[in-house]
Amino acid sequence: MLLNGVQHVAVLTADTARLVEFYEGVFEATVGGQGVHNDEMSLTFIDIGPFNELNVFEFKGNDTATKQAPMFERGRLDHMGLRAASLEAFDTIRERLIERKSTDGFVTDFGPALSLFFVDPDGLEGEVLVENPNAQPGVFHPPGTPADGYERVLDLGRE
C-alpha cells in the first residue's frame, strides 16, 4: 500500500472561529496552525487525529458554506489530501499519475510537507502529501512554491 490514509479534507466555512470551537468542544480537536491569513481569506488547520486534519478555508464574500442541501445533492468535496506512506511511495504515485495524465507533476514545497495535486477520472481534485525531509521547523511556504528536485513535466492546460 502506497498510502497511509487521508491526510486532510478541505472544507469551506463562513465562520472559522465558530467551526474551531465546535471541533475543539465536541471532539477535543486542536488547531495545528494557520496557513494563509489576510483580508480576503484564511486557512486554519484543525487536527482531528494523529495524522488527519481539516483544512478550513474562509473566503470573504463566499457564501458556499451557508448553502445546505439534502444528502447526495451536496456536490463533491473541494478536495481531499492523501498521505503517502513514504517519500519513495510519493515518487511512485507521482510517476503513475503523470503516466495517466492526471497531474502535470508539479510538486509544491509547503514547508512541513511536499504536495502534488491530481485530478481523478471523475474530475475530483485530490492531493498527495508526504513529510518534507528538508523541512525547517516553523517554516511554511505559500502555494506554488516549487519543491527542489521536482519539475513540471506535462502541460495539461488546466490553469
Order of alpha helices (4+ residues) and beta strands (2+ residues): beta-alpha-beta-beta-beta-beta-alpha-beta-beta-beta
